[in-house]
Amino acid sequence: MQTPWEYRYAHRTKQMGSSVIRELLKLTEEPDIISFAGGLPAPDVFPVNEFREACNYVLDHFGAQALQYSTTEGYRPLREMIARHTSRYSVEVSPDNILITSGSQQALDFIGRLFINRGDYIVVESPTYLGALQAWNAYGAQYIPVRTDENGMIVDELEAALRIGPKFIYVLPNFQNPSGATLSLERRKQLIEIADKYGVPLIEDDPYGQLRYEGEHIPSLVTLDSQYRGKNGGTYSGNVIYLSTFSKLLAPGIRLAWVVAPEKIIRKLVLTKQAADLNTAAFNQYVAYEVAKGGFLDQHVNVIRSVYKERRDVMLEMMDEMFPPEVSWTHPKGGMFLWGIMPEHMDAAEVLKIALNRKVAFVPGASFHACGGGNNTMRLNFSYSSPDTIREGITRLGTTLKELIAENKQN
């Protein structure tokens, strides 16, 4: 029986859908399932003791302020710390260029509210981050996918997409979710130039940039854009909006991320945030600042890198050993994910059903393709599981893939 509410939903709700990943995360509650599905940081690297000490310190010294409503822009010492960190990479920004949000997902939603009209085109990588698609679908976005390879977006194919007149280009240049690919320096420079030529701004989503396990750091798009415009000092006013998060560096449970953008855009985003939640939880910001200040964050990132590198290496070694030769995969230099490609006749969603019977889970890749395709692909997370769990899970998954490919050959 219909309730009076059911025919009163806004039209945009028709574009909403549940996240495949969120649904698969429910599987992690089953203790016998080995899940490579979620993009979960390893809980054993969470700095629990530092958080405990910081909570007590904040309550003792700033209790009244930390438990009160706060400014929409965010706790100023935290924004100052982010500005100093950003300036280490040759982009001079002030706290007025920074907005603290309740996780990166909120930042993506605000960008949708601020910029996307129904029917607007957005250029995305193919595959791209599912959370961005989920955020912008509600605003009626349409997508222009650009193919990727091991060096990220194939920028040579971008010009045709820009002739359509997109609202902006969305890119994850470092250890991309889902593929693990990193946009090369040459392509980054090319992307900055072609975006400037067509007057199309860029959204740079960079949650994994500090999680590099091999190779040299590559300058961010926001850095290269500043250099391209000759803006090596003064107020940032470039063509790139930059997003990052504490979820992968400290803990996702504090729900803290930030936006770096020209001041005029920050002011608009502040108005958007005021309508949404007034301000990001002040207590979380105070605590995160106390944990991260004094050089602890840099030390802690080194710990995370060491743990995740080992897990990445174990997963790659086991895939080499256990996966059939008909399956290929990426070799990410950082981040939390790698990307598997099965023979074209295989459907990852069907493979998942069989894998679940073997008590192992992954994310089918089709959800990461904005305009369809990718049915034979899958995303695997290596950061969450211990090395021994990874060995067992990849053994189960590899055995499943070998059996399915052998059955197809017989038929």
DRENDO-1510 file (C-alpha; in Angstrom, 1 decimal, always signed):
<recs>
REC; n; res; u; v; w
REC; 1; MET; +0.0; +0.0; +0.0 .
REC; 2; GLN; +1.4; +3.4; -1.0 .
REC; 3; THR; +1.9; +6.0; +1.7 .
REC; 4; PRO; +1.2; +9.7; +1.0 .
REC; 5; TRP; +4.9; +10.3; +0.8 .
REC; 6; GLU; +5.8; +7.9; -2.0 .
REC; 7; TYR; +4.4; +10.1; -4.9 .
REC; 8; ARG; +5.9; +13.3; -3.4 .
REC; 9; TYR; +9.6; +12.4; -3.9 .
REC; 10; ALA; +11.5; +15.0; -5.9 .
REC; 11; HIS; +12.2; +14.1; -9.5 .
REC; 12; ARG; +16.0; +14.0; -8.8 .
REC; 13; THR; +15.5; +11.0; -6.5 .
REC; 14; LYS; +14.9; +8.9; -9.7 .
REC; 15; GLN; +18.6; +9.3; -10.4 .
REC; 16; MET; +19.6; +8.0; -7.0 .
REC; 17; GLY; +20.9; +4.4; -6.4 .
REC; 18; SER; +22.5; +2.5; -3.7 .
REC; 19; SER; +26.3; +2.2; -3.8 .
REC; 20; VAL; +27.4; -1.3; -4.9 .
REC; 21; ILE; +30.4; -0.9; -2.6 .
REC; 22; ARG; +28.3; +0.0; +0.4 .
REC; 23; GLU; +26.1; -3.0; -0.1 .
REC; 24; LEU; +29.1; -5.3; -0.5 .
REC; 25; LEU; +30.6; -3.8; +2.7 .
REC; 26; LYS; +27.8; -5.5; +4.6 .
REC; 27; LEU; +29.7; -8.7; +3.8 .
REC; 28; THR; +32.6; -7.7; +6.0 .
REC; 29; GLU; +30.3; -8.2; +8.9 .
REC; 30; GLU; +30.4; -11.9; +8.1 .
REC; 31; PRO; +33.6; -13.2; +9.8 .
REC; 32; ASP; +34.1; -16.0; +7.3 .
REC; 33; ILE; +34.1; -13.8; +4.2 .
REC; 34; ILE; +37.4; -12.5; +2.9 .
REC; 35; SER; +36.5; -9.2; +1.4 .
REC; 36; PHE; +38.6; -7.3; -1.1 .
REC; 37; ALA; +35.6; -5.2; -1.8 .
REC; 38; GLY; +35.7; -2.1; +0.4 .
REC; 39; GLY; +38.1; +0.8; +0.1 .
REC; 40; LEU; +38.9; +0.4; +3.8 .
REC; 41; PRO; +42.1; +1.6; +5.5 .
REC; 42; ALA; +43.7; -1.0; +7.8 .
REC; 43; PRO; +42.3; -0.5; +11.3 .
REC; 44; ASP; +45.6; -1.8; +12.8 .
REC; 45; VAL; +47.4; +1.4; +11.6 .
REC; 46; PHE; +44.8; +3.8; +13.2 .
REC; 47; PRO; +46.7; +6.0; +15.8 .
REC; 48; VAL; +44.3; +5.0; +18.6 .
REC; 49; ASN; +46.6; +6.1; +21.5 .
REC; 50; GLU; +47.3; +9.5; +19.8 .
REC; 51; PHE; +43.6; +10.0; +19.4 .
REC; 52; ARG; +42.9; +9.1; +23.0 .
REC; 53; GLU; +45.5; +11.6; +24.2 .
REC; 54; ALA; +44.3; +14.3; +21.8 .
REC; 55; CYS; +40.7; +13.9; +23.0 .
REC; 56; ASN; +41.7; +14.3; +26.6 .
REC; 57; TYR; +43.9; +17.3; +25.7 .
REC; 58; VAL; +41.1; +19.0; +23.7 .
REC; 59; LEU; +38.5; +18.5; +26.5 .
REC; 60; ASP; +40.9; +19.8; +29.1 .
REC; 61; HIS; +42.0; +22.9; +27.2 .
REC; 62; PHE; +39.3; +23.7; +24.6 .
REC; 63; GLY; +36.3; +21.8; +25.9 .
REC; 64; ALA; +33.7; +24.6; +25.6 .
REC; 65; GLN; +34.9; +25.7; +22.2 .
REC; 66; ALA; +35.3; +22.2; +20.7 .
REC; 67; LEU; +31.8; +21.1; +21.9 .
REC; 68; GLN; +30.2; +24.3; +20.5 .
REC; 69; TYR; +29.0; +25.3; +17.0 .
REC; 70; SER; +31.9; +26.5; +14.9 .
REC; 71; THR; +32.7; +28.5; +11.8 .
REC; 72; THR; +31.5; +27.0; +8.5 .
REC; 73; GLU; +35.0; +27.3; +6.9 .
REC; 74; GLY; +36.5; +25.1; +9.6 .
REC; 75; TYR; +38.9; +25.3; +12.6 .
REC; 76; ARG; +41.4; +27.9; +11.6 .
REC; 77; PRO; +44.6; +26.2; +13.0 .
REC; 78; LEU; +43.6; +23.1; +11.0 .
REC; 79; ARG; +43.2; +25.1; +7.8 .
REC; 80; GLU; +46.5; +26.9; +8.5 .
REC; 81; MET; +48.3; +23.5; +8.9 .
REC; 82; ILE; +46.8; +22.3; +5.6 .
REC; 83; ALA; +47.9; +25.5; +3.9 .
REC; 84; ARG; +51.4; +25.0; +5.2 .
REC; 85; HIS; +51.5; +21.5; +3.9 .
REC; 86; THR; +50.1; +22.5; +0.5 .
REC; 87; SER; +52.8; +25.2; +0.3 .
REC; 88; ARG; +55.5; +22.6; +0.6 .
REC; 89; TYR; +54.5; +21.6; -3.0 .
REC; 90; SER; +55.0; +25.1; -4.4 .
REC; 91; VAL; +51.4; +26.2; -4.2 .
REC; 92; GLU; +51.0; +29.2; -2.0 .
REC; 93; VAL; +47.5; +29.1; -0.5 .
REC; 94; SER; +46.1; +30.7; +2.6 .
REC; 95; PRO; +43.5; +29.4; +5.0 .
REC; 96; ASP; +40.9; +31.4; +3.1 .
REC; 97; ASN; +41.5; +29.1; +0.1 .
REC; 98; ILE; +40.5; +26.1; +2.3 .
REC; 99; LEU; +37.1; +24.6; +3.4 .
REC; 100; ILE; +36.9; +21.7; +5.8 .
REC; 101; THR; +34.1; +19.2; +4.9 .
REC; 102; SER; +32.5; +16.2; +6.4 .
REC; 103; GLY; +34.5; +13.8; +4.3 .
REC; 104; SER; +35.4; +14.0; +0.6 .
REC; 105; GLN; +32.0; +12.7; -0.3 .
REC; 106; GLN; +30.4; +15.9; +1.0 .
REC; 107; ALA; +32.9; +17.9; -1.0 .
REC; 108; LEU; +31.8; +16.0; -4.2 .
REC; 109; ASP; +28.2; +16.6; -3.3 .
REC; 110; PHE; +28.8; +20.4; -2.8 .
REC; 111; ILE; +30.5; +20.6; -6.2 .
REC; 112; GLY; +27.5; +19.0; -7.7 .
REC; 113; ARG; +25.1; +21.5; -6.0 .
REC; 114; LEU; +27.3; +24.5; -7.0 .
REC; 115; PHE; +28.1; +23.7; -10.6 .
REC; 116; ILE; +25.9; +21.0; -12.1 .
REC; 117; ASN; +22.6; +21.8; -13.9 .
REC; 118; ARG; +20.5; +18.9; -15.1 .
REC; 119; GLY; +21.9; +17.8; -18.5 .
REC; 120; ASP; +25.4; +19.2; -17.9 .
REC; 121; TYR; +28.3; +17.2; -19.2 .
REC; 122; ILE; +31.1; +16.1; -17.0 .
REC; 123; VAL; +34.4; +14.6; -18.4 .
REC; 124; VAL; +35.5; +11.6; -16.3 .
REC; 125; GLU; +38.1; +8.9; -16.6 .
REC; 126; SER; +36.9; +5.5; -17.6 .
REC; 127; PRO; +36.8; +3.9; -15.1 .
REC; 128; THR; +36.2; +6.5; -12.5 .
REC; 129; TYR; +35.3; +6.8; -8.8 .
REC; 130; LEU; +31.9; +5.5; -8.1 .
REC; 131; GLY; +31.2; +7.9; -5.3 .
REC; 132; ALA; +31.5; +10.9; -7.6 .
REC; 133; LEU; +29.0; +9.4; -10.0 .
REC; 134; GLN; +26.6; +8.7; -7.2 .
REC; 135; ALA; +27.0; +12.3; -5.9 .
REC; 136; TRP; +26.4; +13.9; -9.3 .
REC; 137; ASN; +23.7; +11.6; -10.7 .
REC; 138; ALA; +21.2; +13.3; -8.3 .
REC; 139; TYR; +21.9; +16.6; -10.1 .
REC; 140; GLY; +21.2; +15.2; -13.5 .
REC; 141; ALA; +24.8; +15.1; -14.8 .
REC; 142; GLN; +25.7; +13.4; -18.0 .
REC; 143; TYR; +29.2; +12.0; -18.5 .
REC; 144; ILE; +31.8; +12.0; -21.2 .
REC; 145; PRO; +34.2; +9.1; -20.4 .
REC; 146; VAL; +37.8; +9.2; -21.6 .
REC; 147; ARG; +39.8; +6.0; -21.7 .
REC; 148; THR; +42.6; +5.2; -19.3 .
REC; 149; ASP; +45.7; +3.0; -19.4 .
REC; 150; GLU; +48.5; +2.4; -16.9 .
REC; 151; ASN; +49.5; +6.1; -17.2 .
REC; 152; GLY; +46.1; +7.4; -16.4 .
REC; 153; MET; +43.7; +9.3; -18.6 .
REC; 154; ILE; +44.6; +9.1; -22.3 .
REC; 155; VAL; +44.8; +12.9; -22.7 .
REC; 156; ASP; +45.2; +12.6; -26.5 .
REC; 157; GLU; +41.6; +11.5; -26.6 .
REC; 158; LEU; +40.4; +14.4; -24.5 .
REC; 159; GLU; +40.0; +17.2; -27.1 .
REC; 160; ALA; +37.0; +15.5; -28.7 .
REC; 161; ALA; +35.3; +15.4; -25.4 .
REC; 162; LEU; +36.0; +19.1; -24.7 .
REC; 163; ARG; +34.4; +20.2; -27.9 .
REC; 164; ILE; +31.0; +19.1; -26.4 .
REC; 165; GLY; +31.4; +21.9; -23.8 .
REC; 166; PRO; +31.6; +20.0; -20.5 .
REC; 167; LYS; +31.2; +21.9; -17.2 .
REC; 168; PHE; +34.4; +20.5; -15.8 .
REC; 169; ILE; +36.9; +17.6; -15.9 .
REC; 170; TYR; +37.1; +15.2; -13.0 .
REC; 171; VAL; +40.3; +13.3; -12.5 .
REC; 172; LEU; +42.0; +11.2; -9.8 .
REC; 173; PRO; +45.7; +11.5; -10.8 .
REC; 174; ASN; +47.3; +9.5; -8.1 .
REC; 175; PHE; +46.8; +5.7; -7.7 .
REC; 176; GLN; +43.3; +6.1; -9.0 .
REC; 177; ASN; +40.2; +4.5; -7.5 .
REC; 178; PRO; +39.4; +2.0; -8.9 .
REC; 179; SER; +42.3; +1.2; -11.3 .
REC; 180; GLY; +45.3; +2.1; -9.2 .
REC; 181; ALA; +46.8; +4.0; -12.3 .
REC; 182; THR; +48.8; +7.2; -11.9 .
REC; 183; LEU; +48.6; +10.0; -14.4 .
REC; 184; SER; +52.1; +10.6; -15.8 .
REC; 185; LEU; +53.8; +14.0; -15.5 .
REC; 186; GLU; +53.8; +14.4; -19.3 .
REC; 187; ARG; +50.0; +13.8; -19.4 .
REC; 188; ARG; +49.4; +16.1; -16.4 .
REC; 189; LYS; +51.1; +19.0; -18.2 .
REC; 190; GLN; +49.2; +18.2; -21.4 .
REC; 191; LEU; +45.9; +18.1; -19.4 .
REC; 192; ILE; +46.6; +21.5; -17.9 .
REC; 193; GLU; +47.3; +23.0; -21.3 .
REC; 194; ILE; +44.3; +21.5; -23.1 .
REC; 195; ALA; +42.0; +22.4; -20.2 .
REC; 196; ASP; +43.2; +26.0; -20.4 .
REC; 197; LYS; +42.9; +26.1; -24.2 .
REC; 198; TYR; +39.2; +25.2; -24.0 .
REC; 199; GLY; +38.5; +27.1; -20.8 .
REC; 200; VAL; +37.3; +24.0; -18.9 .
REC; 201; PRO; +38.2; +23.8; -15.1 .
REC; 202; LEU; +39.5; +20.7; -13.4 .
REC; 203; ILE; +38.5; +18.9; -10.2 .
REC; 204; GLU; +41.5; +17.1; -8.8 .
REC; 205; ASP; +40.5; +14.4; -6.3 .
REC; 206; ASP; +43.6; +13.3; -4.4 .
REC; 207; PRO; +42.8; +11.0; -1.4 .
REC; 208; TYR; +45.8; +8.7; -2.0 .
REC; 209; GLY; +48.6; +11.1; -3.1 .
REC; 210; GLN; +50.8; +10.5; +0.0 .
REC; 211; LEU; +50.4; +6.7; -0.2 .
REC; 212; ARG; +53.3; +6.2; -2.7 .
REC; 213; TYR; +55.3; +3.0; -2.3 .
REC; 214; GLU; +57.7; +3.3; -5.2 .
REC; 215; GLY; +58.9; +5.9; -7.7 .
REC; 216; GLU; +59.2; +9.6; -7.4 .
REC; 217; HIS; +56.5; +12.1; -6.3 .
REC; 218; ILE; +54.7; +13.7; -9.3 .
REC; 219; PRO; +53.5; +17.3; -8.8 .
REC; 220; SER; +49.8; +17.7; -8.4 .
REC; 221; LEU; +47.6; +19.3; -11.0 .
REC; 222; VAL; +47.0; +22.3; -8.8 .
REC; 223; THR; +50.8; +22.8; -8.5 .
REC; 224; LEU; +51.3; +22.4; -12.3 .
REC; 225; ASP; +48.4; +24.7; -13.0 .
REC; 226; SER; +49.9; +27.4; -10.8 .
REC; 227; GLN; +53.3; +27.0; -12.5 .
REC; 228; TYR; +51.6; +27.1; -15.9 .
REC; 229; ARG; +50.0; +30.4; -15.0 .
REC; 230; GLY; +53.1; +31.8; -13.4 .
REC; 231; LYS; +51.5; +32.0; -10.0 .
REC; 232; ASN; +54.3; +30.8; -7.7 .
REC; 233; GLY; +53.2; +33.2; -5.0 .
REC; 234; GLY; +50.2; +35.2; -3.8 .
REC; 235; THR; +46.6; +34.2; -3.6 .
REC; 236; TYR; +45.7; +31.0; -5.4 .
REC; 237; SER; +43.3; +31.7; -8.2 .
REC; 238; GLY; +43.9; +28.8; -10.6 .
REC; 239; ASN; +41.8; +26.5; -12.8 .
REC; 240; VAL; +41.9; +23.6; -10.4 .
REC; 241; ILE; +39.7; +22.7; -7.4 .
REC; 242; TYR; +41.7; +20.3; -5.2 .
REC; 243; LEU; +40.1; +17.7; -2.8 .
REC; 244; SER; +41.8; +15.6; -0.2 .
REC; 245; THR; +41.0; +13.8; +3.0 .
REC; 246; PHE; +42.2; +12.7; +6.4 .
REC; 247; SER; +40.3; +9.4; +6.0 .
REC; 248; LYS; +43.3; +7.6; +4.4 .
REC; 249; LEU; +46.0; +9.3; +6.6 .
REC; 250; LEU; +44.4; +9.3; +10.1 .
REC; 251; ALA; +41.1; +7.5; +10.2 .
REC; 252; PRO; +37.8; +7.6; +8.1 .
REC; 253; GLY; +35.7; +7.7; +11.3 .
REC; 254; ILE; +36.5; +11.3; +11.9 .
REC; 255; ARG; +34.9; +12.3; +8.6 .
REC; 256; LEU; +37.3; +15.1; +7.8 .
REC; 257; ALA; +38.4; +16.3; +4.3 .
REC; 258; TRP; +39.2; +19.6; +2.7 .
REC; 259; VAL; +38.8; +21.6; -0.5 .
REC; 260; VAL; +41.5; +24.0; -1.9 .
REC; 261; ALA; +40.0; +26.5; -4.3 .
REC; 262; PRO; +40.1; +30.2; -5.2 .
REC; 263; GLU; +38.6; +32.3; -2.5 .
REC; 264; LYS; +35.5; +33.2; -4.6 .
REC; 265; ILE; +34.7; +29.5; -5.0 .
REC; 266; ILE; +35.3; +28.8; -1.3 .
REC; 267; ARG; +32.8; +31.6; -0.4 .
REC; 268; LYS; +30.2; +29.9; -2.6 .
REC; 269; LEU; +31.0; +26.5; -1.1 .
REC; 270; VAL; +30.6; +28.0; +2.4 .
REC; 271; LEU; +27.1; +29.1; +1.6 .
REC; 272; THR; +26.4; +25.6; +0.3 .
REC; 273; LYS; +27.7; +24.0; +3.5 .
REC; 274; GLN; +25.7; +26.4; +5.7 .
REC; 275; ALA; +22.6; +25.1; +4.1 .
REC; 276; ALA; +23.7; +21.5; +4.5 .
REC; 277; ASP; +25.1; +21.2; +8.1 .
REC; 278; LEU; +26.3; +24.6; +9.3 .
REC; 279; ASN; +29.8; +23.3; +10.1 .
REC; 280; THR; +31.9; +20.2; +10.2 .
REC; 281; ALA; +32.0; +18.7; +13.7 .
REC; 282; ALA; +34.3; +21.1; +15.7 .
REC; 283; PHE; +35.4; +18.4; +18.2 .
REC; 284; ASN; +36.7; +16.2; +15.3 .
REC; 285; GLN; +38.6; +19.1; +13.8 .
REC; 286; TYR; +40.3; +20.1; +17.1 .
REC; 287; VAL; +41.3; +16.5; +17.8 .
REC; 288; ALA; +42.6; +15.9; +14.3 .
REC; 289; TYR; +44.7; +19.0; +14.6 .
REC; 290; GLU; +46.2; +17.9; +17.9 .
REC; 291; VAL; +47.0; +14.5; +16.5 .
REC; 292; ALA; +48.5; +15.7; +13.2 .
REC; 293; LYS; +50.5; +18.7; +14.4 .
REC; 294; GLY; +54.2; +18.6; +15.3 .
REC; 295; GLY; +55.3; +16.3; +12.5 .
REC; 296; PHE; +53.3; +13.3; +13.7 .
REC; 297; LEU; +51.4; +13.0; +10.4 .
REC; 298; ASP; +54.5; +12.7; +8.3 .
REC; 299; GLN; +55.8; +10.0; +10.7 .
REC; 300; HIS; +52.5; +8.1; +10.6 .
REC; 301; VAL; +52.2; +8.2; +6.8 .
REC; 302; ASN; +55.6; +6.4; +6.7 .
REC; 303; VAL; +54.1; +3.6; +8.9 .
REC; 304; ILE; +51.0; +3.4; +6.6 .
REC; 305; ARG; +53.2; +3.2; +3.5 .
REC; 306; SER; +55.3; +0.3; +5.0 .
REC; 307; VAL; +52.2; -1.7; +5.9 .
REC; 308; TYR; +50.3; -1.2; +2.6 .
REC; 309; LYS; +53.4; -1.8; +0.5 .
REC; 310; GLU; +53.8; -5.2; +2.0 .
REC; 311; ARG; +50.1; -6.0; +1.4 .
REC; 312; ARG; +50.3; -4.8; -2.2 .
REC; 313; ASP; +53.3; -6.9; -2.8 .
REC; 314; VAL; +51.7; -10.0; -1.3 .
REC; 315; MET; +48.6; -9.5; -3.5 .
REC; 316; LEU; +50.6; -9.1; -6.7 .
REC; 317; GLU; +52.8; -12.1; -5.9 .
REC; 318; MET; +49.8; -14.3; -5.2 .
REC; 319; MET; +48.0; -13.1; -8.4 .
REC; 320; ASP; +51.1; -14.0; -10.3 .
REC; 321; GLU; +51.0; -17.4; -8.8 .
REC; 322; MET; +47.3; -18.2; -8.7 .
REC; 323; PHE; +45.5; -16.3; -11.4 .
REC; 324; PRO; +45.2; -17.8; -14.9 .
REC; 325; PRO; +47.2; -16.3; -17.7 .
REC; 326; GLU; +43.9; -15.1; -19.4 .
REC; 327; VAL; +43.5; -12.5; -16.6 .
REC; 328; SER; +45.6; -9.3; -16.4 .
REC; 329; TRP; +45.9; -6.6; -13.7 .
REC; 330; THR; +47.4; -3.3; -12.9 .
REC; 331; HIS; +50.6; -2.9; -10.8 .
REC; 332; PRO; +49.8; +0.3; -8.8 .
REC; 333; LYS; +52.8; +2.3; -7.3 .
REC; 334; GLY; +50.7; +3.4; -4.4 .
REC; 335; GLY; +47.1; +3.8; -3.1 .
REC; 336; MET; +44.8; +1.0; -2.0 .
REC; 337; PHE; +43.5; -0.8; -5.1 .
REC; 338; LEU; +44.4; -2.7; -8.2 .
REC; 339; TRP; +42.3; -3.6; -11.2 .
REC; 340; GLY; +41.7; -7.0; -12.7 .
REC; 341; ILE; +40.7; -7.6; -16.3 .
REC; 342; MET; +39.1; -10.9; -17.2 .
REC; 343; PRO; +38.4; -12.3; -20.7 .
REC; 344; GLU; +35.7; -10.3; -22.5 .
REC; 345; HIS; +33.2; -13.2; -22.3 .
REC; 346; MET; +33.3; -13.2; -18.5 .
REC; 347; ASP; +30.8; -11.2; -16.4 .
REC; 348; ALA; +32.4; -10.1; -13.1 .
REC; 349; ALA; +29.0; -9.9; -11.4 .
REC; 350; GLU; +28.4; -13.6; -12.2 .
REC; 351; VAL; +31.9; -14.4; -11.1 .
REC; 352; LEU; +31.2; -12.6; -7.8 .
REC; 353; LYS; +28.2; -14.8; -7.1 .
REC; 354; ILE; +30.4; -17.9; -7.4 .
REC; 355; ALA; +33.3; -16.3; -5.5 .
REC; 356; LEU; +30.9; -15.5; -2.6 .
REC; 357; ASN; +30.2; -19.2; -2.3 .
REC; 358; ARG; +33.9; -19.6; -1.8 .
REC; 359; LYS; +33.8; -16.9; +0.8 .
REC; 360; VAL; +35.7; -14.2; -1.0 .
REC; 361; ALA; +34.4; -10.9; -2.3 .
REC; 362; PHE; +35.5; -8.1; -4.7 .
REC; 363; VAL; +33.8; -5.2; -6.5 .
REC; 364; PRO; +32.6; -5.9; -10.1 .
REC; 365; GLY; +34.0; -3.1; -12.3 .
REC; 366; ALA; +30.9; -2.1; -14.3 .
REC; 367; SER; +29.8; +0.3; -11.6 .
REC; 368; PHE; +32.9; +2.4; -12.2 .
REC; 369; HIS; +32.1; +3.0; -15.8 .
REC; 370; ALA; +29.9; +6.1; -16.2 .
REC; 371; CYS; +28.3; +5.1; -19.5 .
REC; 372; GLY; +28.4; +1.3; -19.3 .
REC; 373; GLY; +30.9; -1.3; -20.1 .
REC; 374; GLY; +33.6; -2.9; -18.0 .
REC; 375; ASN; +31.6; -6.0; -17.2 .
REC; 376; ASN; +34.7; -8.2; -17.3 .
REC; 377; THR; +36.6; -6.0; -14.8 .
REC; 378; MET; +37.0; -6.0; -11.0 .
REC; 379; ARG; +38.5; -3.9; -8.3 .
REC; 380; LEU; +40.5; -5.5; -5.5 .
REC; 381; ASN; +41.5; -3.7; -2.3 .
REC; 382; PHE; +44.8; -4.7; -0.6 .
REC; 383; SER; +45.0; -2.3; +2.3 .
REC; 384; TYR; +42.5; -3.8; +4.6 .
REC; 385; SER; +43.4; -7.4; +4.9 .
REC; 386; SER; +46.5; -9.0; +6.5 .
REC; 387; PRO; +49.1; -10.7; +4.3 .
REC; 388; ASP; +47.9; -14.1; +5.4 .
REC; 389; THR; +44.3; -13.2; +4.6 .
REC; 390; ILE; +45.3; -11.9; +1.2 .
REC; 391; ARG; +47.1; -15.1; +0.4 .
REC; 392; GLU; +44.1; -17.2; +1.3 .
REC; 393; GLY; +41.6; -14.9; -0.5 .
REC; 394; ILE; +43.6; -14.7; -3.7 .
REC; 395; THR; +44.0; -18.5; -3.7 .
REC; 396; ARG; +40.2; -18.9; -3.5 .
REC; 397; LEU; +39.6; -16.3; -6.1 .
REC; 398; GLY; +42.3; -17.6; -8.4 .
REC; 399; THR; +41.0; -21.1; -8.2 .
REC; 400; THR; +37.5; -19.9; -9.0 .
REC; 401; LEU; +38.8; -18.0; -12.1 .
REC; 402; LYS; +40.8; -21.0; -13.3 .
REC; 403; GLU; +37.8; -23.3; -13.1 .
REC; 404; LEU; +35.4; -20.8; -14.9 .
REC; 405; ILE; +37.9; -20.3; -17.7 .
REC; 406; ALA; +38.5; -24.0; -18.1 .
REC; 407; GLU; +34.7; -24.6; -18.2 .
REC; 408; ASN; +34.3; -22.0; -20.9 .
REC; 409; LYS; +37.0; -23.7; -23.0 .
REC; 410; GLN; +35.3; -27.0; -22.7 .
REC; 411; ASN; +32.1; -25.5; -23.9 .
</recs>
